[in-house]
Amino acid sequence: MKKVGIISYGILPYKGPHEMGMWNDEATFLVAKQALDRVGLNREDLDAVVISTMDGLDGITISNGLLVPAAGAYEKDSIRIETTGLHCVVAGVASILSDNADLVMLASSDTIETDFNYITNANQDQFFRGPLGFNPFQSYGLLAMDYLRRSKATEDDFASAASKNYQCGAANPYAHITAGYTVDEITDSPMVSWPLRSLEIARPSNGAAAILLASEKKAKEVIDNPVWITGLGASTNSYSGSWPELCGMVALKKAAQKAFHAAGIKDPKRDLDFLEISNPFSTFELIAYESLGICEDRKGAELLREGMTSADGDLPVNISGGSLCAHGLNSSGIYRIVQAMMLLNNERSDVNMKHPKRGLVHDSDMTIGAVGGDSHAILIMERES
């Protein structure tokens, strides 16, 4: 079968609002050029460009009109994906496997501050949730409340999950939040949407990231040991349905099943070396443990307590610090792929992992809300040696 590799990346350190000092197209250009320069390629070598962006988050209509050229798409095929970074990977891989491209740039950026509550409320339906002022924080609270109801998890478990991420992010030079908050500091933070407190919910970050996808032949021409994409899956939850259906993360489970089947993964707990999960609120990481088959249903908190998913555990989750430490609304998926690349390339000298060979990256558009209609994508990345 044909193979697709990830051969390079570009990334800017993630920061808070007003701290980037540049427009989205400037940031996109910088990370795209970084990715090309890292492997000695030029814009002319590109066959296609895929951009992850959304007008409401970029502060301009048809924002890809500026961002696609900044990523090198002049006189090239270009695609815009208004979902998440991993869905850009789906489009890029399709271009390569269909023999329409050998080298594809995927890029995204977040440098514009928007009215987050207004934008996310505008994405709700105009009859039921929208008029109530529904925003992501309320939807996260509902999912967290449901998880408390159906499992033996506690609010302290949610704080522990958040603290684990913050402790990891404190050592990440590209993370936005590096304070390394403790459990006590998290439980002392203000309540936002019960049972979630302010330090348990990710807030928007500014930054940019890019990766280069290549066909097998092109990848081997450019570098000696590419990271290969061996599994990829995406799915979307029902927009309206029963409460168990809306909270059951059906799309995440289906996306994982597709990716695991393609990669030949039978037991993710045993077959993976690490996971990078989009966790816009602390509880979601526990939910993801179960949906990804790392533990049995309702056992996510127990897995966390055992320390298996800590940075020095048998299956580290979010060594980067996760979404709580860097939460680019457009670019978080590509950012997370870059973080996984660093681990597979053994570029994180502060991380005590012995030559990881296979990792999972998850992305979701839950950055702008949950409970119906949210989509999930799973990527399996492997290094041969």
Buried (B, 14 or more C-beta within 10 A) or exposed (E): EEBBBBBBBBBBBBBEBEBBEBBBBBBBBBBBBBBBEBBEBEBEBBBBBBBBBBBBBBBBEEBBEBBBBBBBBEEBBBBBBBBBBBBBBBBBBBBBBEEEBBBBBBBBBBBBBBEBEEBBBEBBEEEEBEEEEBBBBBBBBBBBBBBBEEBEBEBEBBBBBBBBBBBBBBBBEBBBBBEBBBBEBBBEBEEBBEBBBEBBBBBBBBBBBBBBBBBBEBBBEBBEBBBBBBBBBBBBBBEEEEEEEBBBBBBBBBBBBBBBEBBEBEEBBEBBBBBBBBBBBBBBBBBBBBBBBBBEEBBBBBBBEEEBBBBEBEBBBBBBBBBBBBBBBBBBBBBBBBBBBBBBEEEBEEBEBEEBBBBBBBBBBBBBBBBBBBBBBBBBBBBEE
